[in-house]
């Protein structure tokens, strides 16, 4: 941010966070002559002339201290998608975004509807939590098998379990039907780096499926628009290895998932959305945003609770962390003070 503010002819720096600037850390950064708060305060000064921007809504504390994936991560997704969709809409209509603030408000209410729809499906989530936590407590595995961008939501959730809970990379893994085509990477297809980097459904079948046992949990994530024949065929193969096969799926009014597919799963979380009134691309994009966000919330909830039940959390602290930098050293001290009832010096 400091570099961007020194080159305002090239950059428009934007700081996105979820604490007021006054609460930003004022500690010295190693090898640097400014604190984070000083940089943020300078950005606030530039905001009056619209040369820099600070977006810092307060959404409340995270359920797990030090983890930003649930509230902050979700709020980041909502904010970026709202801003970018409004910007595309303004460009298409040759207007300034600020000329239609009602557009931004309507988009936020659209995400609010997503949250309300998900809360109505809360009870079935308890089933998923139980199976996932049992698998992890038994030192077994959890596999997310997803389609399209919902598969990417699974891969992201799985990858976050490693730094958040000190999980092994094999504890929770995600796979997506099109691999790195839908999860583009600057370095291309990373599957060549080894089996841990393989994310295709075919990779799951070749590398993982024959090792799946009854104590493992497999969670399918898909919508009525996906290739349901592929869903059915892969589910039947998994069913031969474990009965702990579950599903999260999205359908719209008038477009249902066939009963023969539903019957393959021991339990399901089904979310039914209103049908699209037209094929207008922006409406389809908004529906995809709803599917992604609600799926993210479900996966965050069940994987977090499963690791809590495994013992990876004390009070609301992530206690299985590596003290790899000064920030985490300070966090480790705080955990020991609270958990051990001792002074910072001791």
C-alpha positions in Angstrom: 0.0 0.0 0.0 2.8 2.4 0.8 4.5 1.7 -2.5 1.2 2.3 -4.3 0.7 5.6 -2.5 4.1 6.6 -3.7 3.1 5.9 -7.3 -0.5 7.3 -7.5 -0.1 8.0 -11.2 0.0 4.2 -11.7 -2.0 2.8 -8.8 -5.3 3.4 -6.9 -4.6 1.6 -3.6 -7.6 0.0 -1.9 -7.4 -1.4 1.6 -10.0 -4.0 2.5 -10.3 -5.1 6.1 -12.8 -5.6 8.9 -11.5 -3.5 11.8 -11.6 0.3 12.1 -8.3 1.9 11.3 -8.0 3.1 14.9 -7.7 -0.6 15.9 -5.1 -1.5 13.4 -1.8 -2.9 14.8 0.7 -0.1 15.6 3.6 -2.5 16.2 6.8 -2.1 14.3 7.0 -4.3 11.3 10.3 -6.2 11.0 12.6 -4.7 8.5 10.2 -1.8 7.8 10.0 1.8 9.0 6.2 2.1 9.2 3.6 0.4 11.2 0.5 -0.9 9.6 -1.7 1.7 11.3 0.5 4.5 9.9 0.0 3.2 6.4 -3.7 2.9 6.9 -4.0 6.4 8.4 -2.2 7.8 5.4 -4.7 6.0 3.1 -7.6 7.6 5.0 -6.1 11.0 4.3 -5.9 10.3 0.6 -9.5 9.0 0.6 -10.9 12.5 0.8 -9.4 13.2 -2.6 -10.4 9.8 -3.9 -6.7 8.8 -4.5 -7.0 5.8 -2.2 -9.8 4.0 -0.5 -10.3 2.2 2.8 -13.2 -0.3 2.9 -13.5 -1.5 6.5 -17.0 -2.6 7.6 -17.2 -4.2 11.0 -18.8 -7.6 10.7 -18.1 -8.8 14.2 -15.5 -11.1 15.6 -14.6 -14.5 14.1 -15.8 -17.6 15.9 -12.2 -18.9 16.0 -9.6 -16.4 17.0 -7.0 -15.9 14.3 -9.2 -17.5 11.6 -10.5 -15.1 9.0 -12.1 -17.6 6.7 -15.7 -17.5 7.9 -16.9 -13.9 8.5 -14.0 -11.9 7.0 -13.6 -14.4 4.1 -17.3 -14.4 3.3 -17.6 -10.6 3.6 -14.6 -10.2 1.2 -16.4 -12.4 -1.3 -19.6 -10.4 -1.0 -17.9 -7.0 -1.2 -15.8 -7.9 -4.2 -18.6 -9.5 -6.2 -20.9 -6.6 -5.4 -18.4 -4.0 -6.5 -17.3 -5.8 -9.6 -20.9 -6.7 -10.7 -21.9 -3.1 -10.2 -18.9 -1.9 -12.2 -19.7 -4.2 -15.1 -23.3 -3.0 -15.0 -22.2 0.6 -15.1 -19.8 0.0 -18.0 -22.5 -1.8 -20.0 -24.9 1.1 -19.5 -22.2 3.8 -19.9 -22.9 5.3 -16.5 -21.0 6.0 -13.3 -21.5 3.5 -10.5 -22.4 6.3 -8.2 -25.4 7.2 -10.4 -27.2 4.1 -9.3 -26.5 3.4 -5.6 -29.8 1.4 -5.5 -28.0 -1.2 -7.6 -25.5 -1.7 -4.8 -28.2 -1.9 -2.1 -30.1 -4.5 -4.2 -27.0 -6.6 -4.5 -26.5 -6.7 -0.8 -30.1 -7.7 -0.2 -29.5 -10.4 -2.8 -26.7 -11.8 -0.5 -28.9 -11.4 2.5 -31.5 -13.6 0.8 -28.8 -16.2 0.4 -28.1 -16.2 4.1 -31.7 -16.5 5.0 -32.2 -19.4 2.6 -29.2 -21.2 4.1 -30.4 -20.7 7.7 -33.6 -22.5 6.8 -31.4 -25.6 6.1 -29.4 -25.5 9.3 -30.7 -28.7 11.0 -29.4 -31.1 8.3 -25.9 -29.7 8.7 -25.7 -31.3 12.1 -25.6 -34.7 10.4 -22.7 -33.7 8.3 -20.8 -32.4 11.3 -21.1 -35.7 13.0 -19.8 -37.8 10.2 -16.9 -35.4 9.4 -15.8 -35.2 13.0 -15.9 -39.0 13.5 -13.7 -39.4 10.4 -11.1 -36.9 11.7 -11.2 -38.3 15.2 -10.6 -41.8 13.9 -7.6 -40.4 11.9 -9.4 -41.1 8.7 -10.2 -38.7 5.9 -12.8 -36.3 4.4 -13.1 -35.9 0.7 -15.0 -33.1 -1.1 -16.1 -34.1 -4.7 -17.3 -31.0 -6.4 -18.4 -29.8 -9.8 -17.5 -26.4 -11.5 -16.9 -23.5 -9.1 -18.5 -25.4 -6.2 -15.6 -27.8 -6.5 -13.3 -24.9 -6.1 -15.1 -23.9 -2.9 -14.4 -27.4 -1.6 -10.7 -27.2 -2.5 -10.4 -23.8 -0.8 -12.1 -25.0 2.4 -9.8 -28.1 2.5 -6.7 -26.0 1.9 -7.6 -23.7 4.8 -7.8 -26.6 7.3 -4.0 -27.0 7.2 -3.0 -23.5 8.5 -6.1 -23.0 10.6 -6.1 -26.2 12.5 -2.7 -27.7 12.0 -4.4 -30.4 10.0 -2.4 -32.8 7.7 -2.9 -32.0 4.0 -4.4 -35.5 3.6 -7.1 -35.0 6.3 -9.5 -33.0 4.2 -9.0 -32.9 0.4 -11.0 -31.4 -2.4 -11.5 -32.4 -6.0 -13.1 -30.7 -9.0 -14.4 -32.2 -12.2 -12.3 -30.0 -14.5 -9.2 -29.7 -12.4 -7.0 -26.6 -13.1 -9.2 -25.6 -16.1 -11.7 -24.2 -13.5 -9.0 -23.4 -11.0 -6.5 -21.6 -13.2 -3.0 -21.3 -11.8 -0.2 -19.1 -13.0 2.2 -22.1 -13.1 -0.3 -24.2 -15.0 -1.5 -27.7 -14.0 0.2 -28.5 -10.7 -0.6 -32.2 -10.7 2.9 -32.9 -11.9 4.2 -31.8 -8.5 2.9 -35.0 -6.9 -0.3 -36.7 -5.8 -1.1 -34.1 -3.2 -1.5 -31.5 -5.9 -3.9 -33.6 -8.0 -7.4 -32.2 -7.9 -9.3 -33.9 -10.8 -12.1 -36.4 -10.3 -10.0 -38.8 -12.3 -7.1 -38.3 -9.8 -9.5 -39.1 -7.0 -10.5 -42.4 -8.7 -6.9 -43.4 -9.5 -5.1 -42.3 -6.4 -7.6 -42.2 -3.6 -10.7 -44.3 -4.2 -9.1 -47.7 -3.7 -7.8 -46.5 -0.2 -11.2 -45.2 1.0 -12.5 -47.1 4.0 -15.8 -47.2 5.9 -14.5 -44.7 8.4 -13.8 -42.1 5.6 -16.4 -39.5 4.7 -17.1 -38.4 1.1 -19.2 -35.3 0.4 -20.5 -34.5 -3.1 -21.2 -30.9 -4.0 -23.2 -30.2 -7.2 -26.2 -28.5 -8.8 -29.0 -29.5 -11.2 -27.0 -27.9 -14.0 -24.1 -30.3 -13.7 -23.7 -33.6 -15.5 -25.8 -35.8 -13.2 -24.8 -39.0 -15.1 -21.2 -38.3 -13.9 -22.5 -37.6 -10.4 -24.4 -40.9 -10.3 -21.6 -43.0 -11.8 -18.9 -41.7 -9.4 -21.3 -41.9 -6.4 -21.9 -45.6 -7.1 -18.2 -46.2 -7.2 -17.7 -44.4 -3.8 -20.7 -46.3 -2.4 -18.8 -49.6 -2.9 -16.1 -48.3 -0.6 -18.0 -46.5 2.2 -21.6 -45.8 3.3 -20.6 -42.4 4.7 -21.5 -40.7 1.4 -23.3 -37.4 1.7 -24.3 -34.5 -0.6 -24.8 -30.8 -0.8 -26.8 -29.8 -3.9 -28.6 -26.9 -5.3 -31.7 -27.0 -7.5 -34.2 -24.5 -8.7 -38.0 -24.6 -8.7 -39.0 -26.7 -11.7 -35.6 -28.3 -12.2 -35.1 -31.1 -9.7 -32.4 -33.6 -9.0 -33.6 -37.1 -10.0 -34.6 -39.3 -7.1 -32.3 -42.1 -8.3 -29.4 -39.8 -7.7 -30.6 -38.6 -4.3 -31.0 -42.2 -3.1 -27.3 -42.8 -3.5 -26.5 -40.6 -0.5 -26.9 -41.4 3.2 -27.9 -37.8 3.9 -28.3 -34.6 1.9 -28.4 -30.8 2.3 -30.8 -29.6 -0.4 -31.2 -25.9 -1.2 -34.0 -25.0 -3.6 -33.7 -21.6 -5.2 -36.3 -19.6 -7.2 -36.2 -20.3 -10.9 -34.7 -17.7 -13.3 -37.3 -15.6 -15.0 -35.0 -15.4 -18.1 -31.7 -16.5 -19.4 -30.2 -13.0 -18.8 -26.5 -13.7 -18.0 -26.3 -11.4 -15.0 -29.2 -13.3 -13.3 -27.4 -16.6 -13.9 -24.2 -15.1 -12.5 -26.0 -13.9 -9.4 -27.4 -17.4 -8.9 -23.9 -18.8 -9.2 -22.8 -16.4 -6.5 -25.6 -17.6 -4.2 -24.6 -21.3 -4.8 -20.9 -20.5 -4.1 -21.5 -18.4 -1.0 -24.0 -20.8 0.6 -21.7 -23.8 -0.2 -18.7 -21.9 1.4 -20.7 -21.3 4.6 -21.8 -24.9 4.8 -18.2 -26.3 4.3 -16.7 -23.7 6.7 -19.3 -24.7 9.4 -18.9 -28.4 9.1 -15.1 -28.5 8.8 -14.6 -26.0 11.7 -16.9 -27.9 14.0 -15.3 -31.2 13.1 -11.8 -29.8 14.0 -13.2 -28.3 17.2 -14.6 -31.7 18.2 -11.2 -33.3 17.3 -9.6 -31.0 19.9 -7.9 -28.5 17.7 -9.4 -25.5 19.5 -9.1 -24.4 23.2 -11.9 -21.9 24.1 -11.9 -20.1 20.8 -8.2 -20.2 20.1 -6.5 -22.2 17.3 -4.0 -24.0 19.5 -2.3 -26.3 16.9 -0.3 -23.5 15.2 3.3 -23.1 14.1 5.1 -20.1 15.6 6.5 -19.0 12.3 6.5 -15.2 12.6 6.3 -12.4 15.1 2.5 -12.1 14.9 2.1 -15.8 15.7 4.6 -15.5 18.5 2.5 -12.8 20.1 -0.7 -15.0 19.6 1.1 -18.0 21.1 2.0 -15.9 24.1 -1.6 -14.8 24.5 -2.9 -18.4 24.3 -0.4 -19.6 27.0 -1.5 -16.7 29.2 -5.1 -17.6 28.9 -4.8 -21.3 29.0 -2.1 -21.5 31.6 -3.1 -18.6 33.8 0.4 -17.1 33.7 1.9 -13.7 33.0 3.3 -12.6 29.7 6.8 -12.4 31.1 6.6 -16.0 32.6 
